[in-house]
């Protein structure tokens, strides 16, 4: 009933692949539209992907959910940008 090893590896790596593709785009969008809207989109995408994983009726939905989570996984880089924006230049080292 479980996934084969190769499909398990793909399931775990699809998040990182999608995050690698989407993070620069999310960074540019956060520069253009603001940090807060992109944080909200990112957190909403993560919540939606977790919900989809919880109610996945078939294995393909696990892959879709992991991909969605990777595509919207910009909350950490955007949070770092918020911190760097709010840090005074004298304290930034």
Buried (B, 14 or more C-beta within 10 A) or exposed (E): EEEEEEEEEBBEEBBEBBBEEBBEEBBEBBEEEEBEEBBEBBBEBBEBBEEBBEEBEEEEEBBBBBBBBBBBBBBEBBEEBBEEEEEEEEEEE
